[in-house]
Amino acid sequence: MPRSHKMLDTMELPTIHRRVFRVILRAQTISYDELCVQAAELPDGTTATPEAIKHALADMIGSGLIQEADSASGTVYRISLGQTASDNSNNSGSGSIWNQLDSPPEKRL
């Protein structure tokens, strides 16, 4: 069974995983095609291929960090953190978590 994740767990993800996570987090739910469009440009200026995005997505689904769900328009993806809605209510005014998700691990702190 996948373990419960917290937002801080995402800070150690590889760059492509953090980018996919960030796009899904902002969108709340997103299709694979839209995810590929929005997550393709990485912070270092390189481009992630759809295959790399698919691999990162599969890794995060396997770990329980991302959930796959059916919708009227097809399969969509959403974040699955071990937090309640009230835990997330204080994050709306802070942009620092977005910068942390896009920055390489060696540039944090």
N, C-alpha and C positions, 0 to 999 in steps of 0.2 A: 504494500500500500504506500503511495507517495506521502512524503512527510509534509507537514504544514510549513509554509514559507513565510518569511517576514520581508519587508521592503529592504532591509539591510543585506539580505542574502543576495540581492540582485547586483550589489556593488562588485562582487567577485566574478560575475559572469564575463565570458569573452566579449569582445566588442560587438560582434554581429548579434549575439544573444541580447545584450543590453539594448541595442538599437531596436530589435524586434519587440522586446518587452516594452520599451518606451512608447513605441507607436501604438501597440495594443492598449497600453494603459491610458493613453490620451484618447483613443477612439472609443474605449469601453468594450465595443464589439466590432470586429472587422473581418472581412472576407480575405481569403488568401491572395486573390488578385490585387485588392487594394493594399494589402500589407506589402506585397512586392513593390508596388509603386512608391509607397511612403517610406519603406525601410531600406531602399536600395542605396541611397547616399549615406556613406558612413562619415563619422566625424573627422577622419583623417583625409577626406577628399576622395577616397577610393569608392568603388561601387560594389555592392554585394549582388551576387547572381541569384536568380530565383532558386537555384539548387542549394546555395548556401543558406538562404532564408528558410527553405523547406527543412534542411537538416537542423538548423537552430530551433525551429518551431517544433520539430519532432523530439529533440532533446528535452525541451521545456515541457512539452506535453507528457513525455515519459516520466519526468521528475515531479509532475503535478503542479508546476508553476503556471502553466497555461492550460485552459480548458477548451475543448472542442465542443461546439453545440450546433444543433440543427436549427435553422430558421426558415421562414417562408421563402427566402431568396437563396438558400443553400447553407453550406457549412460556414460558421463564423467562429472566431477565437476570442477569448477573454481571459483576463488575469484571474488567478486563483491564489490569493494570499491568505494567510491565516490571520486575518484581521476582520473586525466588524466595520460596518459603515461609519460608526461613531469614531473609530480609530483613524479613519481617513479624512474626517471633516476638517481637521486643522491643516491639511496639506494644500488647500486650494489657493492660499495666498503666497506660497513659497515656491520660487522657481529654482532654488538651489538643488533640489533632488533631480531635476531635469538635467542640469549641468553635470551632476555627478554620474548620472546614467550614461552620458555621452563621453565623459572623459576617460582616458586610459587609466588603469589601476595605478600605474606608477606616478600619475599626476595628481592623485587625490591626497587629501590631508593637508 
